[in-house]
Structure formats: C-alpha cells, structure tokens
Amino acid sequence: MKQVPMRMALGLITAMVLGGAHGVTAADNQLITSVALIHEYNDNLRLDHTDELSDNITTVAPKLELVHNSERYRVRADGRLDFYRYEEYDQFDDTDQWYNGFLDATPTERWRFGAEAHFSDDNRPDRDIQETGLVLSNIRRKRINAGTSAEYTFSEMLAGGLVLEFNREDFDDPETSDRRDYHVVLGLTRSLDAWLARTTGRLNLGYSHYEFEREFDRTGTLGFLEVTTLVEDRSEVDYYSLTAGTDTALTEKVNLSVDLGGRYAQSQRELQVSRSYVPPLITEAPLITDEDYDSFGFVGSLTFTYRGERSRSDVFLSHDLTPVSGSNATANRTIARVSGSLRLLERLHGNVYFQWYQNLSEQDDPTQQDIDTQTWNAGGGLRWTLNDYLDLAANYVYTIVDNREAGTTAYRNLATLQLEAHHDWLE
C-alpha cells in the first residue's frame, strides 16, 4: 500500500515560511514552543454498543509553531506530536503526528494569494467522531491536504477567485479504502451595499472528483482445497455544485453568512472478485460487477456569529454530499452546531457546545456503502490562564452514536484535564 511521504508535507510547509518571509523587512515574528500534558477518562474507547472498554489515557503533546506577520504576508507553520498511553489497553498506545502550513499574501492592491498544507499520521480509535460524526476504528491513516487560491479585485464592487485543493488518505489495512480528492472552485463576490447595508454577495461554482480504492485477499478452505479470494474494489464520484450566498454584518457584533444551491453527482463502482484453488492450481475467471448512479441534491450552509466584549456565540448549519473516510462511500451530511464562550474572570474562560450530525447515503445508490447514522456531541469546559506561560483546562463531552443501519446505539463519557506550558522565544 502506498504511503504519503512526510518529506512532501514538510517541504511544502518550509517553502511557505521561506517564501513568505523573503523580501520583507518590517514584520512580527514568533517562535513558539509548547508542551501539553493531558489526562483523559474515556468509558467507551471504540464507541462500541456492546463491548464498552473504559480506560485512563495520558498524552504528552509537544508543539513547535512559527509565525510571520507583515503588511503583505501572513505565514504560519506548526508541528505537533501526540504520545498517548493507555493505562489498561496498551494495544492502543501510539504516537500521532500533525504538521500544518499556511500562507496569505497580498503582493499588490488587487492580487491576493493563499496556500495551505497539512500532513497527519494518526491511529486513535475515536479520532473522527467530533469532526464527522462517524466512528473510524484504530487503523493507521496517513493523510495529506494541499490547497492554493488566487483572488483578483476588479473594482471596489467586484472580485473573483480560484481555489484548487487536493486530499489523499492511505490506510495500513488493505480492506479499508484509500481515497483521493480533487477540488476546483470558481468564485465571484460583489458588494450589495446599494441594496443591503454591509452586505457582500457571492456565487461559487465547484467541481470535485473522489476516488476510492481497496484491494485485498482472503484465504479459506473448501474440503481439502485451499481457496484464495482476491477482491478489487474501485469507486469514483464526480460532483458538481452551484451556490449563491451573502455575508452580512448585521451590527458591529453580529454577522450572518448564508449559502444556498444545488449539486449533481455521478457515481461509478467496479467490483472484481476472483478465486484460485490449491491443489491443483486453478484460477476462475474474475467476476466483474459494474454499477453507476446519478443523483441531485440540496447544498446549503448558514453561519450566525455574535462577538461581544466578554462573550461569543455561534450557530452553524450545513448540508452537503461528502466522502466518508475509510469507506467506499459518500454520504449526505447534515450538521447543526451551537456553541458559546464567556470570559468569567480576567483569566478564566468557559465554553459550552452542542452539535448533531446526520450521515445518510442515497437509498437507491448501488455504488455506495449503506450509511444511516446520527451522532450527538454535547460538552463544555473551563480554561484558566495561570500566568503568561501556563494554562489549565478541564473539559467534558457526552456522545451518542445512533447507527440506524445496524440498529445499534453507543454512548460515551469523555473527561479531560490538560496542563499546557508555552513560550515565545522571539518575544
């Protein structure tokens, strides 16, 4: 199985830092090192509805971050290692790696360029539940994301841009699908102040191509024969979307952003199964199944944000067709999230949130894996800034995973206590 080269991700990040800093004299630079000590109690490690494994987990997470800000350039690069150890179930012990790079450049008054890169190597069994609402078992995943964008301002009223993105996921398990994503978005923004005060309108035309692939074999017996079954499973999805939206500053503290539109997706799947028998060596002709499916759907998102002097609250709603990590599948994903934070004291902050995910595959689509899952996450926490170098945080999350396709429901309580030390060496 192919692996994502770490040198590629690190090279992209290094290029961003050096490229963004070149030719700039007056700038704000930071070199931040930090280390976090995290203790967790998790009463359902795998979010399993029957075999609920509970354990205490200790994580040590050192991090290095480089920041460069100037009048025309903003650059950030960081890397983090998570060394986590389980008190009882040490088969889950591992080390995760996370590397990120970001560049935002405005070399002229009309042009703006951006670039991002991400590389991760992770293996925790509950890693995706709060990001996607789906459970991904502890199978090592290497992932790289890279993207670039360009925007040109035609006038005070009109601007246009292009976004290109690539995503790649590789798993160590041959029965888990590897994935490739390619994205292109053309966008146009226009000031609508003549009709609505402090409002910008936008129009986005997008295209995405998803590729899923897995190849594995299984060996069994049939009487005195040894039977080997080889499975080659490949899927492709072409996705087109068109959305229109607005971004409105209702007041100095309140902002509303809305995008609505539609999408069209075309899916294809080729499943090839062949068998060989020993002894004697006999190989059957492969059985090939080809399926295709077309679908139309709604695409939309809404973001409401309030920013006060001591508090902040956010509401986020979205619906779209998205690929599912580790599966030969896409799903219609609906997200509802409400969150709020409050500065209780000068150095003490509190936060609460609730989020709901629904992942639902097209019922009549023969090219996709059947998915029908709803997930609820509710939690909150406190963060206390002890001094300029130490932060103490405590958080709690309650999770419900309702797998309606399998007819099962899993529950989880997760409590964490984190002490983080950090220092800016260029301060």
C-alpha positions in Angstrom: 0.0 0.0 0.0 1.3 3.4 -0.9 2.3 5.8 1.9 2.2 9.6 2.0 5.8 10.9 2.0 6.4 13.1 5.1 9.1 15.0 3.2 6.4 16.3 0.8 4.4 17.9 3.6 7.4 19.2 5.4 8.8 20.6 2.1 5.6 22.5 1.4 5.5 24.0 4.9 9.1 25.0 4.8 8.6 26.6 1.3 5.7 28.6 2.7 7.7 30.0 5.6 10.8 30.9 3.5 8.7 32.2 0.6 6.5 34.3 2.8 9.4 35.8 4.7 11.5 36.7 1.6 11.9 40.3 0.9 10.1 41.5 4.0 11.9 43.7 6.5 9.4 45.1 9.0 7.5 42.1 10.4 6.1 40.5 13.6 7.8 37.1 14.1 7.1 34.4 16.7 8.8 31.2 17.5 6.5 29.4 20.0 7.3 26.1 21.7 4.7 24.4 23.9 4.0 21.1 25.6 0.7 19.8 26.9 0.1 17.1 29.5 -3.4 15.6 29.1 -5.2 13.1 31.2 -8.4 11.6 29.9 -11.0 9.2 31.2 -13.0 7.5 28.4 -15.7 5.0 29.2 -16.2 3.7 25.6 -12.9 3.8 23.7 -14.2 2.4 20.5 -17.7 3.8 20.7 -19.0 0.2 20.6 -22.6 -0.6 21.6 -21.8 -3.9 23.3 -18.1 -4.1 24.2 -17.6 -0.8 26.1 -13.9 -0.5 27.0 -13.1 2.2 29.6 -9.6 3.4 30.4 -7.5 6.3 31.6 -5.3 7.8 28.8 -2.2 10.0 29.3 -0.9 12.2 26.4 2.2 14.3 26.1 2.0 16.7 23.2 5.0 18.9 22.3 4.4 21.5 19.6 6.6 23.9 17.6 5.0 26.9 15.8 6.5 29.6 13.5 4.5 32.8 12.8 5.4 35.6 10.5 3.1 38.6 10.0 3.8 41.7 7.9 1.9 44.2 5.9 1.6 42.0 2.9 2.3 38.5 4.2 1.0 36.2 6.9 2.8 32.9 7.3 2.3 30.1 9.9 3.8 26.7 10.2 3.5 24.2 13.1 4.2 20.6 14.0 2.9 18.5 16.9 3.5 15.0 18.2 0.9 13.2 20.4 2.4 10.5 22.6 -0.5 8.7 24.1 -0.5 5.8 26.5 -3.5 3.7 27.8 -3.4 2.5 31.4 -5.0 -0.9 30.7 -5.4 -1.4 27.0 -1.9 -0.7 25.9 -2.5 -2.2 22.4 -3.9 1.3 21.6 -0.6 3.0 22.6 0.8 5.0 19.7 2.2 8.4 18.5 0.2 10.7 16.2 1.8 13.4 14.1 0.3 16.7 12.9 2.0 19.3 10.6 0.4 22.4 9.1 1.4 25.3 6.9 -0.4 28.5 5.9 0.4 31.4 3.6 -1.6 34.5 2.9 0.0 37.1 0.5 -1.2 40.4 -1.0 1.7 41.4 -3.2 -0.4 44.1 -4.9 -3.6 46.0 -4.1 -5.6 43.8 -6.5 -4.0 40.4 -6.1 -4.3 38.1 -3.1 -2.8 34.6 -3.0 -3.1 31.8 -0.4 -1.7 28.3 0.2 -2.2 25.6 2.8 -0.7 22.3 3.5 -1.4 19.6 6.1 0.1 16.2 6.9 -1.0 13.8 9.6 -0.3 10.3 10.8 -2.9 9.2 13.3 -4.3 6.0 14.8 -6.7 6.7 17.7 -9.9 4.7 17.6 -12.2 7.7 18.3 -10.4 10.4 16.3 -13.2 11.5 13.9 -16.3 11.4 16.0 -16.4 15.1 16.8 -15.4 16.2 13.2 -17.6 13.9 11.0 -20.0 12.1 13.4 -18.7 8.8 12.2 -16.5 6.2 14.0 -13.2 5.2 12.4 -11.5 2.3 14.1 -7.9 2.3 15.2 -6.3 1.8 11.7 -3.3 3.9 10.9 -4.1 6.7 8.5 -1.7 8.9 6.6 -3.3 12.0 5.2 -2.1 15.0 3.2 -4.1 18.0 2.2 -2.8 20.8 0.0 -4.5 23.8 -1.5 -3.9 27.1 -3.2 -6.0 30.1 -4.1 -5.8 33.3 -6.1 -8.2 36.3 -5.9 -8.3 39.4 -8.1 -10.1 42.6 -7.2 -11.6 44.1 -10.4 -13.1 47.1 -8.7 -14.3 48.3 -5.3 -17.5 46.4 -6.0 -16.3 43.2 -7.7 -13.8 40.4 -7.1 -13.2 36.9 -8.4 -11.1 33.9 -7.4 -10.0 30.3 -8.0 -9.4 27.6 -5.4 -7.5 24.3 -6.1 -7.3 21.6 -3.4 -6.0 18.0 -3.1 -6.6 15.4 -0.4 -5.1 11.9 -0.1 -5.7 9.3 2.6 -3.9 6.0 2.9 -4.7 3.3 5.5 -2.4 0.4 6.6 -5.4 -2.0 6.4 -5.9 -3.4 2.9 -9.6 -3.8 3.5 -10.0 -0.1 4.3 -10.4 2.1 1.3 -7.7 4.6 0.4 -9.0 7.9 -1.0 -8.0 10.7 -3.4 -9.9 14.0 -3.7 -9.5 16.8 -6.2 -11.4 20.1 -5.9 -11.8 23.2 -8.1 -13.9 26.2 -7.1 -14.6 29.4 -9.1 -15.9 32.2 -7.1 -17.3 35.7 -7.7 -18.1 38.3 -5.0 -19.9 41.6 -5.3 -20.7 44.4 -2.9 -24.5 44.7 -2.3 -24.4 47.8 -0.2 -26.6 49.6 -2.6 -29.4 47.3 -1.7 -28.4 45.9 1.7 -26.0 47.7 4.1 -22.7 46.0 4.9 -23.6 43.0 2.7 -21.4 41.1 0.1 -22.9 38.6 -2.3 -21.1 35.6 -3.7 -21.5 33.0 -6.4 -19.5 29.7 -6.3 -19.2 27.0 -9.0 -17.5 23.9 -7.8 -16.2 20.6 -9.1 -14.8 17.6 -7.1 -13.6 14.2 -8.1 -13.3 11.4 -5.5 -11.5 8.1 -5.9 -11.8 5.2 -3.6 -9.7 2.0 -3.9 -9.0 -1.1 -1.9 -7.5 -4.5 -2.9 -7.2 -7.5 -0.5 -7.4 -11.2 -0.4 -8.8 -13.8 2.0 -7.8 -17.5 2.3 -10.0 -20.3 3.5 -10.6 -24.0 2.9 -13.2 -26.0 0.9 -12.8 -29.6 1.8 -9.2 -30.5 1.1 -8.8 -27.4 -1.1 -7.3 -24.1 -0.1 -9.3 -21.2 -1.6 -7.9 -17.7 -2.0 -10.4 -14.9 -2.9 -9.0 -11.7 -4.4 -11.2 -8.6 -4.2 -10.5 -5.4 -6.2 -13.0 -2.6 -5.3 -12.8 0.8 -7.0 -15.3 3.7 -7.0 -15.3 7.2 -8.5 -17.6 10.1 -7.9 -17.8 13.3 -10.0 -19.5 16.1 -8.1 -20.8 19.5 -9.4 -22.3 22.3 -7.3 -23.5 25.8 -7.7 -24.3 28.1 -4.7 -25.2 31.7 -4.2 -25.0 33.5 -0.8 -24.5 36.6 1.2 -22.3 37.8 4.1 -23.9 40.5 6.2 -22.6 42.5 9.1 -26.0 43.0 10.8 -24.3 45.1 13.5 -20.8 45.6 14.7 -21.1 42.5 16.9 -23.4 40.3 14.8 -22.6 38.6 11.4 -24.8 36.4 9.2 -23.5 34.3 6.3 -25.8 32.2 4.1 -25.1 30.0 1.0 -27.8 28.0 -0.8 -27.7 26.0 -4.0 -27.8 22.6 -5.6 -25.5 19.7 -6.7 -25.3 16.9 -9.1 -23.2 13.7 -8.5 -22.3 10.8 -10.8 -21.0 7.6 -9.1 -19.3 4.6 -10.6 -18.2 1.4 -9.0 -16.3 -1.6 -10.3 -16.1 -4.7 -8.1 -13.9 -7.6 -9.3 -13.8 -10.9 -7.4 -11.6 -13.8 -8.5 -10.8 -17.2 -6.8 -8.0 -19.7 -7.0 -7.8 -23.3 -5.7 -4.8 -25.3 -4.5 -4.2 -28.1 -5.2 -4.2 -28.2 -8.1 -3.7 -24.5 -9.1 -6.9 -23.5 -10.7 -8.0 -19.8 -11.1 -11.5 -18.9 -12.0 -12.3 -16.1 -14.4 -12.9 -12.9 -12.4 -16.5 -11.9 -11.7 -16.9 -8.2 -12.5 -19.7 -6.0 -11.4 -20.2 -2.5 -12.8 -22.7 -0.1 -11.3 -23.4 3.6 -11.8 -25.8 6.1 -10.3 -26.7 9.8 -10.8 -28.2 12.0 -8.0 -29.3 15.5 -7.4 -29.5 17.3 -4.1 -29.6 20.4 -2.0 -26.4 22.2 -0.7 -26.5 24.9 1.9 -24.9 26.5 4.9 -25.7 29.1 7.5 -23.4 30.8 10.0 -24.5 33.2 12.7 -21.9 34.8 14.9 -22.1 37.2 17.9 -18.9 38.7 19.3 -19.2 40.7 22.5 -16.7 42.1 24.8 -16.8 39.1 27.2 -18.7 36.5 25.2 -19.1 34.9 21.9 -21.8 32.6 20.4 -22.0 30.8 17.1 -24.7 28.9 15.2 -23.7 26.7 12.2 -26.0 24.7 9.9 -24.9 22.9 6.8 -25.9 20.1 4.3 -23.8 18.6 1.5 -22.6 15.4 -0.1 -19.2 14.5 1.4 -16.8 11.5 1.1 -16.6 9.1 4.1 -13.1 8.4 5.4 -12.1 4.7 5.2 -15.2 3.7 3.2 -16.1 3.3 -0.5 -18.8 5.8 0.1 -20.1 9.3 0.1 -22.9 10.5 2.4 -25.4 13.3 2.7 -24.0 15.0 5.8 -26.2 17.4 7.8 -24.6 19.4 10.7 -26.1 21.6 13.3 -23.9 23.2 15.9 -24.5 25.7 18.6 -21.6 27.0 20.8 -20.9 29.8 23.2 -18.0 31.1 25.3 -17.8 33.5 28.1 -14.9 35.3 30.0 -15.9 34.6 33.6 -12.9 36.3 35.1 -9.9 38.1 33.8 -8.0 34.8 33.3 -10.9 32.3 33.4 -13.0 31.4 30.3 -15.9 28.9 30.0 -17.5 27.3 26.9 -20.4 25.1 26.1 -21.5 23.5 22.8 -23.9 21.1 21.2 -23.6 19.5 17.8 -25.6 17.0 15.8 -24.5 15.0 12.7 -26.6 13.0 10.3 -24.7 10.9 7.7 -27.1 9.3 5.2 -26.3 7.6 1.9 -28.6 7.6 -1.1 -31.0 4.7 -0.5 -31.1 3.6 -4.2 -27.4 4.0 -4.9 -25.8 0.6 -5.6 -22.3 2.1 -5.9 -22.2 3.2 -2.2 -22.0 1.6 1.2 -25.2 1.9 3.1 -24.8 4.6 5.9 -27.5 5.9 8.2 -26.0 7.4 11.4 -26.9 10.2 13.7 -24.5 11.5 16.3 -24.9 13.9 19.2 -22.0 15.6 21.0 -22.6 17.9 24.0 -20.0 19.3 26.2 -18.3 22.2 27.8 -15.2 23.2 29.8 -13.2 25.8 31.6 -9.8 27.3 30.8 -7.7 29.1 33.4 -4.7 31.1 32.4 -2.4 30.6 35.4 0.3 33.0 34.1 1.9 34.1 30.8 3.4 30.6 30.4 0.8 28.1 31.9 -2.8 27.2 31.0 -5.0 24.7 32.8 -8.2 23.4 31.1 -10.9 20.9 32.0 -13.5 19.6 29.5 -16.3 17.1 29.3 -18.1 15.6 26.3 -21.1 13.3 26.2 -21.6 11.4 22.9 -24.4 9.3 21.4 -23.9 7.4 18.2 -27.1 6.0 16.7 -26.3 3.6 13.8 -29.8 3.2 12.3 -28.5 0.9 9.5 -27.2 -1.6 12.1 -29.9 -0.9 14.6 -27.4 -0.1 17.4 -26.7 2.9 19.8 -23.5 3.6 21.6 -22.8 6.1 24.4 -19.6 7.7 25.7 -18.5 10.0 28.5 -15.1 11.7 28.0 -13.5 13.9 30.6 -10.1 15.6 30.1 -7.7 17.6 32.2 -4.9 19.5 30.4 -1.9 21.5 31.6 -0.1 23.4 28.9 3.2 25.3 29.1 4.2 27.6 26.2 6.8 30.3 25.4 7.5 32.6 22.6 11.3 32.7 22.1 11.2 35.9 20.0 9.1 37.9 22.3 
